[in-house]
């Protein structure tokens, strides 16, 4: 009605332009929040290339130091879905400021720790408090900005969500090499203070509803913590400890199952549930979350498997791993504006399918991996990985969250981000299990072939025996050398099998895109019609 009356009165057609205009203050506030989200996601992987340095610095065992990452992940997984309720109760401004300030203080304490126990405690605090920044940014992107600007905003948050974990090992490697592992955490302090102050000064997206805190469901929180925390523990520790053969993993699996039943009963019966699951009644949100879960497998899985290969097989240092992995980050960064433009012109389902096929192509190229694969052999697979991840992730964010009503977005954003993290946890567990089982399988097969009846094996053994003449027991040393080569080859073949399974998985996922309803063009009118 207002647009019709303004046309009849001869007023200039400036109102639609003003409606689509993003106020500079709001844009700056959002970008500050995006940087906070970047820090929170980056810190998941920033320690991955430097765990050996942390282990040495804190005199920890290999099992203990793995908890530097596991504690952060478990705490973050519990806090992400909780952020929906807290965002409605405290408002975006207060929740984000508390998250940023808490994350910054915990980072400072991580840098000052002198024991592995203190490090694990503060990493858990860091993950729990920092997690609130991630879904809050997603929710703000789809409530603060007009729909016609989604093609600009969506690539920004998509780039951060995919780029941060990808370049985490790179950033961590550089910092540890140039300074020390303590600066992996100290580097967060000054930006964290700036983010906290900037959010308090500029964010005015919504109003808090403190009365909701009167109905806070402590039972729901306890059940959710038991469910998600135990699930994350089982997925993290399972591959390292033979899954349910380990008593602790079996106990936590039972706790997970019982807590899951209690959690869903509580969510469906509580007056003000800790997590609102109604968003899953939206078909595109449910399917988008499924795709987010599956993409999380590749996003975190490949960020893990590439450094593992480079360290175990190539013997790369943390810095060399970071430099090699940086290729995917550059590809993602350059692809982000391209995806934004394509979203205004191409069916989002086509973009998602294309991205998944490109991603699968990159992993397929790695199925032929040998122990000689170096930077240039990994170049094109990593470029395809980066391009594919951006083409798939950004439209999926838009499909899942872009059509929900504003009152559903805060809870939905937490659930959506949770699916990506759980997918990553499952992906790491499956990849580790595949690597272990297939490596054992290939070792068995290679040992069957490396016999006295194999002329090539005998020739190699004789060559090593001659090489070690005069250095002790030459025959024993030659056998040990041949055994090491056989084991290394089996490890490489295991990596090839893992890449093959990922290729098949993502080709199959690209076909599932047909299940999505055709989404509206993100640049179409402010109302989304």
Residue, then its C-alpha position, 0 to 999 in steps of 0.5 A: x500500500x505504501x509503495x502504491x500511494x507514493x507512486x500515485x502522489x508522484x513521490x520519487x521511487x527512493x523508498x525501495x533503495x533506502x529499504x535495501x541500504x545497509x547502515x554503515x554502523x550496522x555493517x561495521x558491527x557485523x564485520x566485527x562480529x564476523x572477525x570474532x567468529x573467525x577467531x573462535x573457529x580458527x582456534x579449533x585447528x590452530x593448535x593441530x600443527x603445534x601439538x608436539x611443541x605443546x606436549x614438550x612444553x607441558x611435559x605431557x603424554x601423547x594421550x594427554x596432549x590430544x585433549x588440548x583439541x578434544x576439550x575445546x571441541x566437546x565444550x563448543x559442541x555443547x555451547x553452540x545449540x545453547x546459544x539460541x536460547x541465550x541469544x533470545x534472553x540476553x540479546x545479541x549485543x550482551x551474549x556476543x560481548x560475554x562470549x568474546x570477553x570470556x574467550x579472550x580471558x581463557x586464551x590469556x590463561x591458556x598461554x600462561x598455563x604450566x601444566x597439561x591439566x590447566x591447559x585442558x581446563x582453560x581450553x574447555x572454557x575457551x571453547x564453551x564461551x567462544x562458541x556463542x559467537x558462531x551461531x550468533x553471527x549466522x542468525x544476525x546475517x539473516x535477520x539484520x540485512x535485507x534479503x536482496x543483500x544475502x548474496x553479499x553477506x552469505x559468502x562472507x560468513x561462508x568464507x569464514x566458516x570454511x576458511x578458518x579451520x582450513x588455514x588453522x594449521x597454517x597460522x599455527x605453524x607460522x606462529x609456533x615457528x616464529x615465536x612459541x606455542x604460547x602465542x597461539x593463545x596470546x595472539x587472541x588477546x588484543x583482537x578479543x578486547x577490541x571485538x568486545x568493546x566494538x560489539x558493546x558500542x555498535x551492536x543494536x540488532x535486537x532487545x534482550x528478554x531477561x524474563x526468559x532466564x526465569x524459565x531456564x531449563x537446567x535439566x535440559x542443559x544437563x541432558x544435552x551436555x551428557x548427550x553431546x559431550x559423550x558423543x563428541x568424546x566417543x567420536x574423538x577417542x574411539x579410533x585411538x582406543x579400539x572403540x567399544x573395546x575400551x571400557x571408558x568409551x563403552x561407558x560414555x556410549x551408554x551415557x550418550x544413549x541415555x542422555x539423548x533419550x532424556x534430552x529429546x523427551x525434555x525438549x519436547x515436553x518443557x515449557x521453554x525448552x533449552x533447544x527449539x527443534x521446530x526449525x526441522x519442520x522446515x524441509x529446506x532447513x532439515x535438508x540444509x542441515x543434513x548437507x551441512x553435516x555431510x560437508x562438515x565431514x569433508x571440511x574437517x576431515x581433509x583439514x586433518x588428513x592432509x597434514x597427517x600425510x605430510x607429517x607421517x609420510x613426507x616428514x614435514x614440519x609444522x611450518x612446511x605443512x602450513x605452507x602447503x595447506x595454504x593453497x586451499x585457503x587462497x582458493x576459498x578466498x578468491x572463490x567467495x566473491x565469485x559465489x556471491x555473483x553466481x548466487x544472483x544468477x544461477x539456481x542454488x541447487x546447481x551451485x551446490x551440486x557443482x561444488x560437491x562434484x569439484x570437491x569429489x574430483x579433488x579427493x579422487x585425484x588423491x586416490x592415486x597418492x604415492x609417498x612422493x606426492x609433494x606440494x605440486x602433486x597436492x596443488x590441484x586437489x587442494x584448489x578443487x577442494x577450496x573451490x568446491x567447498x565454497x560453492x557448496x557451503x555458501x548456498x547451503x547456508x542460504x537455503x537452510x537459514x534464508x527462508x526461516x522467520x526471524x523468531x526461529x532463526x536464533x535457535x535454528x542457527x545454533x542447530x545448523x552450526x552444530x550439524x557441521x561440527x558433529x559432521x566434522x567429529x564423525x568424519x575424523x572418527x571414520x577417517x581414522x578408523x579407515x586409515x587404521x583398518x586399511x593400513x593393517x589390511x595392506x600390511x598383511x597383503x604386502x607381507x604376503x608378497x614380500x617373500x623369498x619367492x619375490x625376486x624384487x623383494x630379494x633384490x632390494x634386501x640384498x641391496x640393503x644388506x650391502x649398504x649396511x656392510x660393516x655397520x653391525x648386523x647387516x642382515x637384520x638392519x636390511x630386514x628392518x629397512x625393508x619392513x619400514x618401507x613396506x609399512x610406509x607403503x601400506x600407510x600411503x595405500x590406506x590414505x588412498x582408500x580414505x580419499x576414494x571413500x570420500x570421493x564416492x561419498x560426495x558424488x552420492x551427496x551431489x545427487x541428493x541435491x535433487x531432494x531440495x526444493x527450488x529456493x528463491x533467488x537471494x537477490x530477489x526483492x526485499x521481501x523474498x518473493 
